[in-house]
């Protein structure tokens, strides 16, 4: 009988840790530290404290003679098999101490279980740990109440914890980055100290698509290509894969222990690679568009501010979280919706080891520059949830497989209330049930009009079509007519402007025929979203 111990490591409060600051530098450092805690630090500790070289951390524990085998370790969670509970606990203590001293604010959850390698099923053990032990820790653990300060203390601008330093010594000042030094806590200092290393790691990952002799990922939202001196916007994009938790369970179920370990490791790595490769494809498309003038030259408004060297320019785009199917990036506001849709397209093209297709949902929140970042991120996450709910309802209604969907909100001013409250207030006129917005959208569907291709075709017709090009007054007049939620009003508009119909959708179905004549289909408007988003679609991903 061979006894081993399996250890599950997870993190909680990830969003709050990464996005509790309105400074992009701190978000960058926080995301990097969180990833390190459950990835590189795990591997480093196994090598330095337990003699398991990184090249051998995937060797079978039952025959290798090493004290541990890593099943997977990525951004936010890890699964490891140890030779004994004593070794597992010792490892946990070392990792916990490192997190406390180098990434304070990151909350680790750890659960151990002993099992008999020959006679017990590892899949069952792991699922039980996740479902019972970790969930118990998440919802019933006692939150710490630290002593925040004694007597007269100054507070960190970002975390409100006691300040221990100033930011100046941890920020590289460039001619274009004259930021005043501000008070910081230990947590914020650790984040700022990690920024340079985080950027180096990002540039390394994207080295084949981003020439670091020309382009650099920005450290500040002001360097995302915003138009200086004009109304400027930033987009926060959150993307999450569909049904991935169930797919992991399904992929490991029924396998004997060695096959389970190999299957889970390979699947985890393939999903992680899929997310990175999709991001690379998006970045490559953006860089090509910049080189060809389709971003800078098309509107002539993007300011690709120079970096620390006179011949290096900042990209108007930066990945923040890229752990498998959990992706968050920030970009110039006019690029957000389009880059999110492009990511979904590229993500679906990736292959993973379970042989099934990948799909995901995206939420995009576009706000004015310097709007509180944490609020914008929360809205993007909520929009992603709305898209996921849409997928769930369509699957229940029509029995279809998972599909990719996208939702967004363009905030001209602030964000007052939840997304459901905003839509009830701004997109339901006179308390009618009619929806001015057609979001969320299918990424693609041959027999559906509420698709990304349908939306982009209508936007393009408004911008370039013979009946609409450079006729802003006519488009704004249509917008006001649509607000009346009246088919008769749309028909009168077409008659008054001597138009045969509104812009058509890709598929000539009965729905499309109704839309182009009446503007509505089943109390859902097909044109309001396109008018609202005209300035937020550049066509950089189109041929």
N, C-alpha and C positions, 0 to 999 in steps of 0.2 A: 504493500500500500504506500503510495507516494502522496504526501500532503503538501499542498501549496497554498498560498494566500493571494487572492485577487484584490486589487485596490482600484476603486473608482474615484477619480478626482473631478470635481466640477467647481464652477464659480457662480456666485450670485451677486446681484447688483451691478452687472457689467455695464449696462447703459448709463446708470447714474455715475459710475466711476469715470467712464470715458467722456460723457457729454455734459458733465456738471459745470463746465467752464465755457465761456463765450469766446475764448482765445483758441484759435486753431492749433497753435503750438502745443498747448496743454492737451488738447484732444489727441494729437499725434503721439505725444509721449505716453499718454495713458493707454491708448490702444496697443502700442508696442510693448509696454510693460505687462499688460494683461496676457498678451500672446506669449511673451517670454516665460511667464510664470508657469504655464502648463505645456510648454514646448521645449525651448532651449534649456531652461533651468532644470527641468526634469532629466534631460539627457546629460547635462553637465554634472549633476549630483550623482547620478548612477555611475559616471565615469570616475569622478574624483574621490568619492566616498565609498564606492562599492566595487571598484575595479572592473566595471563593465564598459569596455571601449565602445564608442559610438557606432563603430562599424559592426559590432557584434550584439547590439541591443535588440536585434530582431531574431537572433539565433534561438532555436527551440530550447526552452528552459529545462525540458525533461531529459535532454541529452547533452546540453552544452557545458554544464558545470558552472555556469554563471549564476549570480544571485537573483537576477531579474530578467524579464523579457517584456519589452514594450509592445503592446498590441497597437495602440495609437496614442499620440500626444500632439494636440494641435491647439489652435487658439480658443481656449476656454475650458477644455476638458481633456482628460487622459485616462487610459485604462492599462494597468500594468499587473503582471503576475510575478510574485516574489516567492523565493524558496521557503520563507517562513513568515509568520506574523511579526516576529521580533524584527526582522529586516524591514518589513513594510512599515512598522511603526517608527523605526529609526529614520527611514527615508522621509516619512511624513514630517517628523520633527525638524529635520534639516531644511526641507522645502518650506515649511511654515515659517521658520526663523528667517530665511532669506526673503520671503515675501514681506514679512513684517518690517524688516530693516531696509529693503530696497524698493518695495512697491506697496507702501502702506496705503490702505484704502481698498486693496484687492481682497475679497473675501473668498477663502477656499472652503470647499465642502469635501470631506474625505470619508469614505466608507470601506471597511475591510470585511472579507469573508474567507474562512478557511474551507478548503474542499479537497476531496480525494480525486486525484487526476484520473485514475483508472475507472472509478465507479460513479462519479457524480458529473452532471452535465454543466459545463461552464456557462453556457448560454442562459440556463435557468437561474444560476447563481447571480450572474451580472444583472439580469432583468429584475430580479427580486431586490438587489441592492439599490438599483436606480428608483424603482417604484416605491419601495418602503423606506429604506434608510435615508437616502438622499432627500426624498420629498419630505420626510419627517424633519430633517435638519433645516430645510428651506423655510418651512412654514411654522416650526415650533421652536426654533433656536432663540435664545435670549440675546437680543441686540445689546451691544456694549454701549455704555454711556460715559464716554471719556471726559475727564476733567479738562475743560477747554481752556482755562486760563485762571491765573490768580492775580489779585490786585488789579493794576492797570495794564492791560495788554492790547496790542494791535492785532487786527484780524487779517487773514489772507483775503485778498480781493476776490478769489475764485471759490475757495472752500469754506470760508468763514472760520476756519480753524486758526489757532494762535499763529501769528507770523513769526518766522525764525530767520528770515533772510529777505533780500531784495532780488528781483528778477534779473537785474542788469547784467550780472556776471555770467548768467547762463544763456544769454541771448547774443547771437552774433549780429552786430549792428552793421548794416550796409547803408550806402548813401540813400537808398529808397526805403529804408526801414528805421525811422527815427522814433522809436517807441520809448516812452518814458518808463523808467524803472518803477516797479510797483511791489508791494509787500506780498510775500508768499509764505505758505506753510511748508512743512516737511514733505507732505504729499505732492504739492505743486512743484517743489524743488526737484523731487525725483523725476517727475514727468518732464520738466524742462531739460534736465540733464540727459534724458534719453532721446531727445529730438534728433540730434545730429546722427546718432547711430540708427534711429528709425528711418531717417531719410536715406542713409547709405544703403540700408537693407532694401528699401523700396526701389532705389535706383538700380541695385544689383538684380532684383527680380525682373525688372522691366528693361534690362540693358539691351535686349535684342530689338526692342521697338522704340526706345527712347535714348537718343544719343546724348549722354550727359555732357558732351562738349558743346551742345547747343541748347538743350532743354533741361530744366530742373523742376521737380515738383515743388509747389509753393509751401511756405511755412505760415502764411497769413492769408486770410480771406480777401484782403485788399489786393492781393497779387493774383487773383483768379481771372483777370482779364476784364474787370469792371471798367466802365467808361467813367474816367475821372471827371468830376464836376457835373455829372448828370445823374439822373435817377438810376441806381444800379441794383442788381439783384443777385442773390446767391441761391443755388439749389442744393438741397440735402436729399439724397436718394438712399432709400433703404430697400433691400431686396432679400427675400427669403424663399428657399426652395419649397416646393409642394410635397407634402407627405413624406418627408425624408426620415422622420422618426420611425414611422411604420416600415419604411423600406429597410432601414438598418435592422429592425427586429426580424423582418421576413427573411433577410439575407443570412442571418445567423441561426435562425430556428431550425432545429432538427439535425444540426451538424455535430459530429463528435468533436471533442475539445481542440485537437490540432487543426482540423479543417475550419472550425469556428474562428480560431485565432487568425489564421491566414486570410479567411474570407473577410473578416471585419477590418483587418489592417489594410488589405488591398482596396476594399470598397471606400474606406475612409480616405485613403491617399488619392484615389481616383476622383472623389468628389472635391477634395481640396484642390487638386490640379485643374478640375473643370472650372471652378470659380476663378482661379488665377488666369487660366488661358482665355476665358471670356473677357476678363478685365484687360488683358493684353491686347485682344482684338479690338476692343473699344478704344484703347489708347492709340493703337496703330492707326485706326481710322481717323481719330482726331488729329494726330500728327500729320498724316497725309493731307487732311483738309487745310491745316495751317500752311503747309508747304505750298499747296496749290492756290492759296488765297481764298479758299471757300469760307474760312472763318474770318480772317482779317480783312480780306479784300471784298467779301460779299456785302458786308454792312459797313466796313471801314470804321467800326466802333470798338473793336476789341483792343484793349491795351495790354499787350503781353509784356508786362514790366520786366526790366532787366534784373537779373539776379546779382550775386556778389561779384561776378566778373562781367565786364562790359559786353562780351560776346555770348553770354548765356541768358536765355529767356525763360520765364516761368510759364508752365502749361496752365491753362484755365481749368484744371481738373486734378483731383487728388483722391486716391483711395484711402479710406481711414480704417475700415475693418474688412479683412478679406480672409475669412476662415471658412473654407468650404462653400456651402450654399448660403451663408450669412454674410452679406456684403453691404457695406455702407460707403458711399463716396460723396464728395462735395465738389461742385463745379460752378462756373459762371451761370447765372440764372437762365439765360437764353438757351443753354445747352442741356439743362437737366432732364426734361421730359424725353427728348430725343435720345440722349445717351442711355437713359434707363431702358427704353425700348430696344435700343441696339444691343445692350447687354443681354436682355432676355433672348433676343434672336441668337446671339453667339453662344449663350449658355445652352440652349436647346441643341446646338450642333455638337456639343461635347459628348464623349463616350465614357461610361463608367462600367465597373466590373459586374454589376448585376444584370447588365444587358438591357435595362429599361431606359426609356427616354427621360431626359431631365426637363422639368418645367419649374417656373418660379413666379412669384408675384412681386411687383414693384410699387412702392409709394414714393411720390416726389412732392416735396414742399418747396415752393419758390417764395422767398421773402426778400425784403430789402436788406442790403448790406448792413451789417452791425445789428440786425435784429437778434434777440437772444437765441443763441445756437441750440441750447437744450430744448427750448420750446419748438423750434423748427424740426429738430430731430424727432421729438415725440409725435409731431404731426405726421411726419413721413412714415413713422412706424404704424400709426393709426390708419393711414391711407393704405399701407400694405395689408393691414388686417381687413380693411373694407374689401380690397381686391380678393383676398383669400375667402372671405365670406361669399363673395360673388361666385367664385369658382365652386365652392361647396354647394351653393343653391342650384347652379346650372347642372352640376353633376347629379344631384338628387332629382332634378326636374326631367333631365333628358338622358340620364344614364351614360354620360360621356366620361372619358378618361380625364385625368388631370390636364389642365392647359395653363399656359402663361397668361397673366392679366396685369394691367397697369392702371393705376389711379393717380391723380395729382390734384394739387390745389395751388393756384396762383394768388398770392396774398399781395394786393396792391398797397395795403397799409399794414395793419397788424392781424393777429389771430385771436378772435374773441369767441371763446367757447370751443366745444368739440367739433369734429368734422360733421357729425350729424346735425348739430345745432346750426353750424354755418350754412349747410345746404338747405336746411329747413327755412332759414331766415333769408338767404340770398338767391336760392334757386327754385323756390316754390312761391309763385306769385298769387296774391289774393287767397292764400290758404288752399289753393287747388292742389290736387294730387299730381298734377302734371310736372314733369321733371325737365327743367331747362338743360341740365347736364345729362350727357349720355354715358358718362363714366360710371363704373370702371369699364375698360375695354378688353375684349379678347385681343391677344397679340395677333392671332390669325384664325380664320374660320371661313370656309368656302361658302357657307350658307347663312352667314350672319352679317348684318350691316354695322353693328357696333364693334368694329375692329380697328386696330392701329392703321392698317392700310386705308380703310375708309376715312378715318379722321385725317390722315396726311393728304389724301387725295383732295378732300374738300378744302383744307387749308391752302394747298397749292393752287386750286382753282380760284380761291378768293385773292390770292397774291399775284397770280400770273394769267388767269383766264381772261379772255377778250371782254367779257361782260363786267368784269370786276377789277381788273388791274388798274391801280392808281385811282380808284373811285372810292376813296375812304368814306365819303359822305353817304354813299349808297349802302355800304357795308354797315355803317353805324345805324342807318335808318332801319335796315333789316334786323339788327340786334334789338332795337326798341320795339319793333313789330312782334318779334318772338317773345318778348317779355309779356305781351298781352295774353299769351297762352290761348291763341285763337286761330284755328285753321282758316276761317274766313278772312281774318286780317292778313294772313300770308298770301292768300289768293288775290286779295285786293292789291297788295304790294307788287306782286308779279304783273298784274294788269296795269298798274300805274307806271311801272318802269318798263313796260313792254318786253318783259322777259318770258320766254317759253317755260322756264323752270329754274329751280335752284341747282347748284352744282350737284352732279350725280355721284353715286357711290360705285365702287368697283363691280359689284354684282347686280345685274339687271333682274332682280327678283321683284315680286309683287311689293315687298317692303320698300325697295328702292324707288319704285314708281310712285308709291304714296308719298315718300319723303320729298322727292324733288318737286312735287306739285303742292304739297301741303306743309312741308317743314317738320311734320311730326309723324311718329309711328307709335301707336299704343301709348299715347300720352308722354312719349319721350322725344325730346327735340334733337334733331340730327345736326344742327348748325351752330348753336350757341357756343359750345366748347371750341369749335374751330375759330370763330370770330374772336373769342377771348384770348386764344393762344397764338394768334397770328405772329406776334413779335417774339414768340418763344419756340419757333420752329424754323430752322435754317436749312434743313435738307442735307446735312453733311453726310448722313449715312446712305443716302439714295444715290442711284447710279446717274 
